[in-house]
Amino acid sequence: MQIYLFLSGEDDSSFCHKITKALSEGWVLYGSPTYAFDATDKKMKVGQAVTRIVADQPYDPDKKLADYR
């Protein structure tokens, strides 16, 4: 089964660390990052989708994605 996660945050080094951590846990980049200006915060925001293949198992919407193995 393939699981999907969309990570987002301010366009700064902490976001890069968030993506790097996900990659180190076996997630794979999916598509291109997206950027948007948050007029309320007056800051750029960035998002990146990642996916990971896990063992076939029933999908449970109450289960944390990190708990799928």
C-alpha positions, -999 to +999 in steps of 0.1 A: +000+000+000+012+035-007+006+062+018+007+100+012+017+129+034+017+166+026+043+186+046+040+224+049+055+253+067+074+285+064+101+287+037+131+283+061+157+258+072+133+241+096+111+231+066+142+216+049+149+197+081+113+184+081+117+171+046+151+156+053+137+138+083+109+123+062+133+112+035+155+095+062+124+076+074+118+061+039+094+087+025+100+097-012+093+131-028+061+132-048+059+159-074+073+194-071+072+217-041+046+244-040+051+280-028+026+306-017+027+340-001+007+342+032-006+377+032-017+375+068+018+365+081+036+383+052+058+352+047+063+326+020+050+292+028+061+260+011+046+225+008+059+192-004+041+159-009+059+127+001+048+090-003+060+057+012+053+021+003+042+000+033+031-036+038-004-043+025-027-039+054-062-024+061-063+014+059-073+029+093-080+067+092-074+068+130-039+054+127-009+078+125+008+076+091+041+071+109+028+039+125+024+022+091+053-002+084 
